[in-house]
């Protein structure tokens, strides 16, 4: 249970960091970021595997780079689903997904140590 709460908190903080860095990626407040972190986890657990399976040939042809597009689409979907969370364009979602991955990795390593 503690691991789940830490993961959720790290994701919410990483989303806020991403919103600070990436233009077109905005939150109304901390609560919206916390809700977006939960919805992002659900979307990554339910919708993302379906997308990965359906686009497997493209992923192979692009040597895995198409997974960046899938991550951006999932982030864009969360922006559509969560009121108060704005992802202005696909480019914002793409850059945001990269920054989010980096921020989450760094925060996870800091907490682990």
C-alpha positions in Angstrom: 0.0 0.0 0.0 2.9 2.4 0.8 4.5 1.6 -2.5 1.3 2.5 -4.3 1.0 5.8 -2.4 4.6 6.7 -3.1 4.2 5.9 -6.8 1.1 8.0 -7.0 2.8 10.9 -5.2 5.9 10.7 -7.5 3.7 10.7 -10.6 1.7 13.7 -9.3 4.9 15.7 -8.6 6.4 14.6 -11.9 3.3 15.9 -13.7 3.6 19.2 -11.9 7.3 19.5 -12.9 6.3 18.7 -16.5 3.7 21.4 -16.4 6.3 23.8 -15.2 8.7 22.9 -18.0 6.5 22.2 -21.0 4.5 25.0 -22.6 0.9 24.0 -23.4 0.8 21.6 -20.4 -1.1 23.1 -17.5 -2.9 22.2 -14.3 -5.4 24.3 -12.3 -4.1 23.1 -8.9 -2.4 20.3 -7.0 -5.7 18.4 -6.7 -6.0 18.2 -10.5 -2.5 16.9 -10.7 -3.3 14.2 -8.1 -6.4 13.1 -10.0 -4.5 13.2 -13.3 -1.9 10.9 -11.8 -4.6 8.4 -10.8 -6.3 8.5 -14.2 -2.9 8.3 -16.0 -2.2 5.1 -14.0 -5.5 3.6 -15.0 -5.1 4.6 -18.7 -1.6 3.1 -18.7 -2.9 -0.1 -17.1 -6.0 -0.5 -19.3 -5.8 1.4 -22.6 -2.0 1.5 -23.3 -1.6 -2.3 -23.6 -4.3 -2.4 -26.2 -2.6 0.3 -28.2 0.8 -1.4 -27.9 -0.6 -4.7 -29.1 -2.4 -3.1 -32.1 0.6 -1.1 -33.1 3.2 -3.8 -32.6 4.3 -3.9 -36.2 4.8 -0.1 -36.3 6.8 -0.4 -33.1 9.0 -3.0 -34.6 9.5 -1.0 -37.8 10.4 2.1 -35.9 12.7 0.2 -33.5 10.5 1.1 -30.6 10.3 4.8 -31.2 6.5 4.5 -31.9 6.1 3.9 -28.2 6.8 7.6 -27.7 3.8 8.3 -29.8 1.7 5.9 -27.8 2.8 7.6 -24.5 2.0 11.0 -25.9 -1.5 9.7 -27.0 -2.1 8.4 -23.5 -1.1 11.7 -21.9 -3.3 13.6 -24.4 -6.2 11.3 -23.5 -5.8 12.0 -19.8 -5.7 15.7 -20.6 -9.1 15.2 -22.3 -10.6 13.2 -19.5 -9.5 15.3 -16.5 -11.1 18.7 -16.1 -8.5 21.4 -15.2 -5.7 19.5 -16.9 -4.9 21.0 -20.3 -2.6 19.5 -23.0 -2.8 22.1 -25.7 -1.4 20.1 -28.6 0.0 16.7 -29.6 3.5 18.3 -29.6 3.0 19.4 -26.0 1.9 15.8 -25.2 4.9 14.4 -27.0 7.4 16.6 -25.2 5.5 16.3 -22.0 5.7 12.5 -22.1 9.4 12.6 -22.5 9.9 15.1 -19.7 7.4 13.1 -17.5 9.4 10.0 -18.0 12.7 11.7 -17.1 11.1 13.5 -14.1 9.5 10.2 -12.8 12.8 8.3 -13.2 14.8 11.0 -11.3 12.2 11.3 -8.5 11.9 7.5 -8.1 15.6 7.2 -7.8 15.7 10.0 -5.2 13.0 8.3 -3.1 14.6 4.8 -3.5 17.9 6.2 -2.2 
